[in-house]
C-alpha cells in the first residue's frame, strides 16, 4: 500500500514539475517590459540602397529606403554611451541631451556597415532631433553600368513602444 501511495505522489510530482516551465514561459514578460522608464530607443536602419534622393536633406529619407532597409532597435539612456553590433553593422555612440532644447541631442558616433563586399565607415558628431530620421553615413560606388549605395540612418524615439 505504501509503495502504491509513493508511486502516485511521485507521478503527481513529476507531472507538476513538467508543467511548471510551460506555465512560466507562457506568462513571461514581453521584450519591451525591460525598457527603462526614462529610456529612449535608437532606431538604426541600414541598406544597400540610397537613403535620400538627390537634392533632399539628410533628414528626408526615401520611401524605398524605409521599405527595404533592415531595422535594429536599441534601448538608450538620454545621457550615456552605447554599443550595438550585428553581423553587418557595428555602432558605438554617446548621447547627450541639449538643455536648451528638450527634443535635441548631441550624438557622437563611430560605426561601420559591412554588407558583403564593401565596408562603409563613419564617425562624427551630429545633432539628432527626437522622432526625426538622419542619414548618418553612406557610400556611393560607380560600377560599370550601375551605382551601388550603402546607407545608415538613425532616429531617436520614446521608449514606450
TORSE-707745 format. One line per 2 residues: number of its first residue (from 1); for each residue x, y, z of N, C-alpha, C, CB. Coordinates in nm, 3 decimals, padded with zeros to 5 digits. Each point is the difference from the previous one (the first is absolute). Glycine has a CB too. Layout:
BEGIN
NUM	X,Y,Z,X,Y,Z,X,Y,Z,X,Y,Z | ...
// end
This chain:
BEGIN
1	00.082,-00.118,00.000,-00.082,00.118,00.000,00.087,00.126,00.000,-00.181,-00.127,00.120 | 00.287,00.124,-00.041,00.088,00.115,00.007,00.072,00.022,-00.134,00.031,-00.040,00.247
3	00.005,-00.068,-00.316,00.066,00.014,-00.130,-00.094,00.062,-00.102,00.144,-00.200,00.052 | -00.271,00.165,-00.048,-00.096,00.056,-00.095,-00.017,00.150,00.027,-00.119,-00.223,-00.016
5	00.108,00.260,00.144,-00.017,00.141,00.036,00.122,00.082,-00.042,-00.146,-00.067,00.194 | 00.266,00.015,-00.168,00.119,00.076,-00.038,00.014,00.008,-00.152,00.112,-00.072,00.213
7	-00.157,-00.032,-00.284,00.004,00.003,-00.146,-00.096,00.106,-00.053,00.060,-00.246,-00.005 | -00.181,00.255,00.066,-00.098,00.101,-00.043,00.054,00.140,00.025,-00.189,-00.160,00.049
9	00.246,00.182,00.072,00.054,00.132,00.031,00.123,00.032,-00.087,-00.085,-00.023,00.236 | 00.163,-00.076,-00.268,00.116,00.020,-00.087,-00.043,00.040,-00.140,00.128,-00.168,00.135
11	-00.231,00.102,-00.190,-00.050,00.035,-00.133,-00.066,00.138,00.002,-00.035,-00.243,-00.050 | -00.037,00.273,00.157,-00.062,00.131,00.013,00.107,00.110,00.005,-00.197,-00.105,00.121
13	00.304,00.081,-00.048,00.110,00.097,00.009,00.068,00.021,-00.134,00.034,-00.067,00.236 | -00.008,-00.040,-00.310,00.064,00.011,-00.131,-00.091,00.074,-00.098,00.126,-00.213,00.043
15	-00.255,00.184,-00.038,-00.094,00.068,-00.089,-00.003,00.149,00.031,-00.138,-00.209,-00.018 | 00.135,00.244,00.145,-00.002,00.140,00.041,00.128,00.071,-00.044,-00.146,-00.058,00.196
17	00.260,-00.005,-00.175,00.127,00.061,-00.040,00.010,00.018,-00.150,00.105,-00.103,00.199 | -00.158,00.010,-00.276,00.009,00.012,-00.145,-00.090,00.111,-00.052,00.054,-00.243,-00.014
19	-00.158,00.280,00.089,-00.089,00.107,-00.042,00.054,00.138,00.036,-00.191,-00.157,00.025 | 00.272,00.168,00.076,00.047,00.130,00.048,00.077,00.081,-00.105,00.011,-00.101,00.223
21	00.084,00.043,-00.297,00.070,00.083,-00.099,-00.095,00.058,-00.104,00.201,-00.140,00.034 | -00.299,00.063,-00.077,-00.096,00.051,-00.097,-00.083,00.112,00.056,-00.007,-00.223,-00.103
23	-00.030,00.213,00.229,-00.081,00.105,00.061,00.081,00.128,00.018,-00.136,-00.175,00.117 | 00.262,00.165,-00.081,00.079,00.121,00.020,00.034,00.064,-00.134,00.095,-00.096,00.211
25	-00.077,00.019,-00.316,00.029,00.058,-00.131,-00.122,00.068,-00.059,00.173,-00.176,-00.037 | -00.289,00.117,00.053,-00.122,00.056,-00.059,-00.034,00.135,00.062,-00.083,-00.232,-00.044
27	00.110,00.251,00.171,-00.036,00.125,00.066,00.115,00.097,00.011,-00.169,-00.125,00.124 | 00.279,00.102,-00.193,00.118,00.085,00.011,-00.020,00.136,-00.062,00.139,-00.203,-00.002
29	-00.051,00.298,00.035,-00.012,00.135,-00.053,00.041,00.008,-00.147,00.043,00.088,00.230 | -00.089,00.016,-00.296,00.042,00.026,-00.138,00.137,00.068,00.005,-00.241,00.022,-00.081
31	00.316,-00.021,-00.028,00.130,00.066,00.001,-00.008,00.148,00.039,00.073,-00.161,-00.175 | -00.181,00.229,00.136,-00.016,00.142,00.032,-00.013,00.024,00.150,-00.109,00.031,-00.221
33	00.074,-00.134,00.296,-00.014,00.010,00.145,00.131,00.046,00.066,-00.175,-00.181,-00.007 | 00.287,00.152,-00.055,00.130,00.029,00.058,00.054,00.139,-00.036,00.044,-00.243,-00.008
35	-00.120,00.323,-00.067,00.042,00.137,-00.029,-00.006,00.084,00.127,-00.083,-00.021,-00.237 | 00.181,00.107,00.257,-00.002,00.093,00.113,-00.108,00.104,-00.021,00.247,-00.036,00.040
37	-00.303,00.087,00.069,-00.105,00.102,-00.010,00.050,00.127,-00.068,-00.104,-00.094,00.205 | 00.227,00.133,-00.175,00.053,00.123,-00.057,00.076,-00.023,-00.130,00.015,00.089,00.230
39	-00.010,-00.211,-00.276,00.080,-00.032,-00.117,-00.065,00.044,-00.129,00.091,-00.193,00.125 | -00.005,00.203,-00.223,-00.045,00.025,-00.136,00.048,-00.118,-00.083,00.007,00.255,00.027
41	-00.059,-00.265,-00.146,00.039,-00.107,-00.090,00.068,00.063,-00.121,-00.190,-00.150,00.079 | 00.310,00.100,-00.109,00.071,00.043,-00.120,-00.034,-00.101,-00.108,00.189,00.110,00.132
43	-00.252,-00.062,-00.238,-00.030,-00.086,-00.114,00.108,00.021,-00.105,-00.250,00.010,00.046 | 00.305,-00.120,-00.093,00.108,00.004,-00.098,-00.050,-00.073,-00.124,00.183,00.009,00.180
45	-00.184,00.058,-00.291,-00.037,-00.061,-00.128,00.122,-00.003,-00.090,-00.240,00.079,00.021 | 00.259,-00.191,-00.090,00.114,-00.013,-00.090,-00.039,-00.084,-00.120,00.160,00.022,00.193
47	-00.101,00.012,-00.308,-00.041,-00.064,-00.124,00.105,00.021,-00.109,-00.242,00.032,00.062 | 00.244,-00.121,-00.157,00.081,00.018,-00.120,-00.087,00.071,-00.103,00.141,-00.209,00.049
49	-00.192,00.323,-00.009,-00.084,00.082,-00.086,00.019,00.146,00.043,-00.169,-00.189,-00.035 | 00.119,00.280,-00.045,00.019,00.143,00.023,-00.102,00.049,00.103,00.089,00.030,-00.235
51	-00.041,00.039,00.339,-00.088,00.047,00.107,-00.074,00.128,-00.037,00.153,-00.106,00.163 | -00.088,00.195,-00.232,-00.062,00.128,-00.036,00.008,00.021,-00.150,00.059,00.096,00.225
53	-00.157,-00.027,-00.276,00.000,00.035,-00.142,00.090,00.121,-00.021,-00.235,-00.091,-00.029 | 00.296,00.105,-00.089,00.085,00.117,-00.027,-00.079,00.129,00.024,00.133,-00.133,-00.169
55	-00.071,00.228,00.237,-00.063,00.127,00.027,-00.077,00.004,00.132,-00.015,00.031,-00.243 | -00.011,-00.146,00.304,-00.070,-00.004,00.129,00.099,00.016,00.114,-00.177,-00.147,-00.098
57	00.127,00.189,00.212,00.084,00.013,00.120,00.026,-00.138,00.059,-00.092,00.232,00.046 | 00.191,-00.246,00.042,00.029,-00.130,00.063,-00.113,-00.051,00.090,00.240,00.061,-00.010
59	-00.338,00.023,00.039,-00.112,-00.043,00.085,-00.120,-00.049,-00.082,00.077,00.164,00.172 | -00.070,-00.148,-00.304,-00.111,-00.043,-00.087,00.036,-00.134,-00.064,-00.066,00.242,-00.045
61	00.035,-00.351,00.115,00.032,-00.132,-00.053,-00.102,-00.042,-00.105,00.108,-00.062,00.218 | -00.060,-00.010,-00.317,-00.089,-00.044,-00.107,-00.088,-00.115,00.047,00.170,00.072,-00.171
63	-00.292,-00.080,00.121,-00.089,-00.112,00.034,00.059,-00.136,-00.035,-00.193,00.152,-00.035 | 00.271,-00.158,-00.072,00.064,-00.127,-00.040,00.099,-00.045,00.107,-00.026,00.061,-00.244
65	00.105,00.034,00.296,00.095,-00.034,00.106,-00.074,-00.050,00.124,00.161,00.172,-00.088 | -00.265,-00.103,00.130,-00.076,-00.040,00.119,-00.064,-00.137,-00.019,-00.044,00.241,00.051
67	00.005,-00.273,-00.172,-00.063,-00.130,-00.028,00.102,-00.113,-00.008,-00.181,00.121,-00.122 | 00.295,-00.097,00.059,00.097,-00.107,-00.025,00.105,-00.018,00.108,-00.036,00.044,-00.237
69	00.056,00.055,00.321,00.109,-00.007,00.098,-00.033,-00.093,00.115,00.062,00.232,-00.060 | 00.043,-00.281,00.123,-00.015,-00.079,00.123,-00.010,00.097,00.117,00.131,-00.197,-00.098
71	-00.201,00.154,00.203,-00.019,00.086,00.117,00.054,-00.068,00.124,-00.203,00.102,-00.106 | 00.282,-00.028,00.181,00.056,-00.046,00.126,-00.038,00.103,00.106,00.194,-00.123,-00.114
73	-00.251,00.078,00.227,-00.040,00.092,00.107,00.084,-00.025,00.123,-00.235,00.008,-00.090 | 00.278,00.102,00.155,00.087,-00.008,00.116,-00.052,00.093,00.109,00.199,-00.058,-00.146
75	-00.212,00.006,00.267,-00.040,00.079,00.117,00.118,00.089,00.037,-00.160,-00.182,00.083 | 00.136,00.314,-00.074,00.108,00.093,00.033,-00.042,00.092,00.114,00.082,-00.009,-00.237
77	00.016,00.050,00.314,-00.020,00.098,00.106,00.022,00.137,-00.063,00.074,-00.163,00.186 | -00.161,00.261,-00.159,00.019,00.132,-00.061,00.132,00.067,00.035,-00.244,00.022,00.006
79	00.315,-00.071,00.093,00.131,00.053,00.036,00.095,-00.117,00.021,-00.102,00.206,00.108 | 00.157,-00.258,-00.215,00.090,-00.113,00.019,00.063,-00.047,-00.128,-00.137,-00.066,00.190
81	00.208,-00.046,-00.179,00.066,-00.060,-00.115,-00.065,-00.134,-00.030,00.216,00.118,00.056 | -00.191,-00.165,-00.176,-00.056,-00.128,-00.039,00.080,-00.064,-00.111,-00.223,00.080,00.067
83	00.192,-00.206,-00.089,00.068,-00.077,-00.103,-00.098,-00.105,-00.049,00.231,00.038,00.103 | -00.239,-00.056,-00.233,-00.086,-00.102,-00.059,00.074,-00.062,-00.118,-00.212,00.121,00.074
85	00.193,-00.251,-00.089,00.069,-00.070,-00.107,-00.086,-00.114,-00.051,00.223,00.062,00.100 | -00.219,-00.081,-00.229,-00.064,-00.114,-00.066,00.100,-00.050,-00.103,-00.240,00.090,00.037
87	00.210,-00.196,-00.108,00.098,-00.046,-00.100,00.034,00.105,-00.106,-00.086,-00.228,00.037 | -00.005,00.321,-00.065,00.024,00.097,-00.107,00.039,00.140,00.048,-00.160,-00.129,-00.133
89	00.116,00.167,00.252,00.021,00.138,00.043,00.050,00.006,00.144,-00.179,00.076,-00.158 | 00.268,00.018,00.185,00.050,00.025,00.135,-00.005,00.151,00.022,00.151,-00.208,-00.001
91	-00.202,00.248,00.119,-00.012,00.142,00.029,00.025,00.025,00.148,-00.163,00.027,-00.189 | 00.259,00.059,00.218,00.025,00.047,00.135,-00.041,00.145,00.005,00.190,-00.163,00.037
93	-00.247,00.209,00.075,-00.051,00.136,00.002,-00.006,00.058,00.141,-00.130,-00.052,-00.203 | 00.121,00.184,00.206,-00.022,00.074,00.124,-00.114,00.097,-00.027,00.245,-00.021,00.074
95	-00.340,00.024,00.017,-00.119,00.083,-00.016,-00.006,00.100,00.115,-00.122,-00.186,-00.120 | 00.101,00.315,00.087,-00.011,00.103,00.103,-00.119,00.089,-00.033,00.250,-00.006,00.045
97	-00.338,00.024,00.054,-00.113,00.091,-00.018,00.050,00.143,-00.007,-00.152,-00.159,00.122 | 00.085,00.240,-00.200,00.035,00.143,-00.010,-00.098,00.077,00.088,00.093,-00.026,-00.238
99	-00.044,00.087,00.345,-00.088,00.065,00.098,-00.089,00.109,-00.059,00.171,-00.051,00.168 | -00.122,00.117,-00.271,-00.078,00.110,-00.058,-00.117,-00.048,-00.086,00.207,00.135,00.003
101	-00.207,-00.264,-00.042,-00.107,-00.054,-00.083,-00.024,-00.146,00.038,00.060,00.159,-00.191 | -00.170,-00.189,00.261,-00.022,-00.135,00.052,-00.012,-00.110,-00.106,-00.111,00.110,00.188
103	00.083,-00.074,-00.312,-00.011,-00.105,-00.102,00.126,-00.016,-00.083,-00.243,00.046,-00.008 | 00.349,00.029,00.041,00.126,-00.008,-00.074,00.108,-00.068,00.083,-00.061,00.208,-00.126
105	00.146,-00.285,00.058,00.107,-00.075,00.064,00.126,00.009,-00.083,-00.168,-00.156,00.104 | 00.281,00.164,-00.037,00.128,-00.012,-00.068,00.032,-00.149,-00.006,00.083,00.229,00.081
107	-00.052,-00.275,-00.201,00.023,-00.143,-00.024,00.139,-00.015,-00.060,-00.249,-00.046,-00.035 | 00.342,-00.005,00.115,00.137,-00.026,-00.045,00.008,-00.148,-00.033,00.100,00.189,00.143
109	-00.044,-00.225,-00.258,-00.005,-00.140,-00.043,00.124,-00.043,-00.077,-00.246,00.020,-00.007 | 00.264,-00.149,00.004,00.097,-00.066,-00.087,-00.062,-00.133,-00.039,00.203,00.114,00.109
111	-00.204,-00.143,-00.236,-00.063,-00.125,-00.042,00.046,-00.046,-00.135,-00.193,00.061,00.134 | 00.160,-00.184,-00.164,00.022,-00.049,-00.135,-00.109,-00.099,-00.039,00.248,00.033,00.027
113	-00.276,-00.030,-00.155,-00.101,-00.085,-00.061,00.071,-00.080,-00.107,-00.192,00.163,00.048 | 00.189,-00.294,-00.035,00.073,-00.088,-00.091,-00.095,-00.108,-00.050,00.218,00.046,00.120
115	-00.297,-00.015,-00.224,-00.091,-00.103,-00.050,00.079,-00.120,-00.050,-00.168,00.177,-00.063 | 00.197,-00.186,-00.063,00.074,-00.116,-00.050,00.133,00.041,-00.060,-00.216,-00.114,-00.044
117	00.215,00.218,-00.034,00.119,00.028,-00.079,00.073,00.129,00.035,-00.110,-00.125,-00.176 | 00.042,00.221,00.234,00.061,00.131,00.017,-00.024,00.053,00.140,-00.029,00.044,-00.244
119	00.135,-00.014,00.317,-00.011,00.053,00.135,-00.019,00.152,-00.006,00.145,-00.188,00.090 | -00.245,00.239,-00.017,-00.026,00.143,00.008,00.020,00.042,00.144,-00.165,-00.006,-00.195
121	00.245,00.110,00.217,00.030,00.045,00.135,-00.039,00.145,00.015,00.188,-00.165,00.017 | -00.237,00.199,00.103,-00.035,00.137,00.028,00.029,00.036,00.144,-00.174,-00.011,-00.176
123	00.220,00.133,00.199,00.021,00.052,00.134,-00.044,00.146,00.000,00.195,-00.161,00.046 | -00.233,00.209,00.070,-00.037,00.141,00.005,-00.083,00.035,00.121,00.010,00.002,-00.245
125	-00.054,00.122,00.245,-00.087,00.051,00.104,-00.110,00.079,-00.071,00.188,00.009,00.177 | -00.313,-00.047,-00.152,-00.112,00.062,-00.069,-00.108,00.040,00.099,00.051,-00.135,-00.206
127	-00.143,00.216,00.160,-00.117,00.037,00.079,-00.115,-00.091,-00.040,00.078,00.242,00.019 | -00.129,-00.317,00.078,-00.117,-00.086,-00.024,-00.121,00.065,00.063,00.144,-00.209,-00.006
129	-00.251,00.218,-00.069,-00.126,00.050,00.051,-00.093,-00.119,00.019,00.030,00.227,-00.114 | -00.092,-00.235,00.230,-00.088,-00.113,00.033,-00.105,-00.019,-00.110,00.037,00.041,00.247
131	-00.060,-00.166,-00.282,-00.100,-00.042,-00.100,00.033,00.041,-00.143,-00.167,00.016,00.179 | 00.290,00.023,-00.205,00.039,00.041,-00.135,00.117,-00.086,-00.049,-00.079,00.236,00.045
133	00.063,-00.297,-00.161,00.107,-00.081,-00.058,00.116,00.089,-00.043,-00.168,-00.172,-00.075 | 00.288,00.115,00.081,00.118,00.069,-00.049,00.088,-00.102,-00.072,-00.010,00.172,00.188
135	00.045,-00.143,-00.314,00.092,-00.086,-00.074,00.138,00.022,00.060,-00.140,00.011,-00.216 | 00.187,-00.109,00.292,00.122,00.014,00.080,00.127,-00.010,-00.084,-00.125,-00.094,00.192
137	00.137,-00.011,-00.271,00.113,-00.011,-00.092,-00.038,-00.090,-00.116,00.163,00.036,00.188 | -00.092,-00.018,-00.300,-00.035,-00.073,-00.122,00.119,-00.008,-00.094,-00.237,00.076,00.023
139	00.219,-00.157,-00.125,00.101,-00.007,-00.106,-00.069,-00.021,-00.133,00.173,-00.092,00.161 | -00.103,00.134,-00.264,-00.051,-00.015,-00.137,00.117,-00.047,-00.085,-00.179,00.182,00.030
141	00.160,-00.292,-00.100,00.106,-00.055,-00.086,-00.054,-00.018,-00.141,00.106,-00.117,00.197 | -00.033,00.174,-00.292,-00.037,-00.016,-00.140,00.064,-00.129,-00.051,-00.017,00.253,-00.034
143	-00.067,-00.339,-00.016,00.045,-00.124,-00.063,-00.043,00.005,-00.146,-00.015,-00.133,00.220 | 00.080,00.064,-00.306,-00.023,00.003,-00.144,-00.130,00.071,-00.042,00.128,-00.212,-00.011
145	-00.242,00.149,00.028,-00.125,00.061,-00.047,-00.098,00.031,00.112,00.032,-00.122,-00.211 | 00.013,00.119,00.335,-00.093,00.028,00.110,00.073,00.069,00.115,-00.140,-00.199,-00.065
147	00.060,00.250,00.156,00.052,00.066,00.119,-00.044,-00.080,00.121,-00.004,00.228,-00.112 | 00.099,-00.257,00.201,-00.031,-00.075,00.122,00.004,00.096,00.119,00.096,-00.214,-00.098
149	-00.199,00.202,00.183,-00.011,00.085,00.118,00.002,-00.086,00.126,-00.130,00.171,-00.130 | 00.181,-00.115,00.237,-00.007,-00.060,00.133,-00.025,00.115,00.098,00.157,-00.195,-00.060
151	-00.270,00.190,00.128,-00.039,00.111,00.086,-00.043,-00.048,00.138,-00.070,00.127,-00.203 | 00.097,-00.042,00.303,-00.039,-00.025,00.139,-00.070,00.126,00.051,00.196,-00.163,00.039
153	-00.314,00.144,00.020,-00.076,00.112,00.055,-00.042,-00.034,00.143,-00.082,00.066,-00.231 | 00.064,00.037,00.314,-00.041,-00.021,00.139,-00.114,00.095,00.036,00.233,-00.074,00.059
155	-00.306,00.035,00.046,-00.108,00.084,00.054,-00.017,-00.034,00.147,-00.117,00.014,-00.225 | 00.091,00.087,00.308,-00.031,-00.020,00.143,-00.151,00.011,00.019,00.227,00.094,00.070
157	-00.283,-00.191,00.000,-00.142,00.002,00.031,-00.019,-00.029,00.149,-00.060,-00.074,-00.236 | -00.057,00.104,00.287,-00.030,-00.029,00.141,00.007,-00.149,00.024,-00.147,00.204,00.016
159	00.183,-00.241,00.106,00.013,-00.141,00.036,-00.131,-00.073,00.018,00.210,00.061,00.106 | -00.322,00.009,-00.109,-00.129,-00.067,00.019,-00.051,-00.052,-00.134,-00.052,00.149,00.196
161	00.104,-00.265,-00.234,-00.039,-00.060,-00.128,-00.143,-00.043,00.011,00.234,-00.077,-00.049
// end
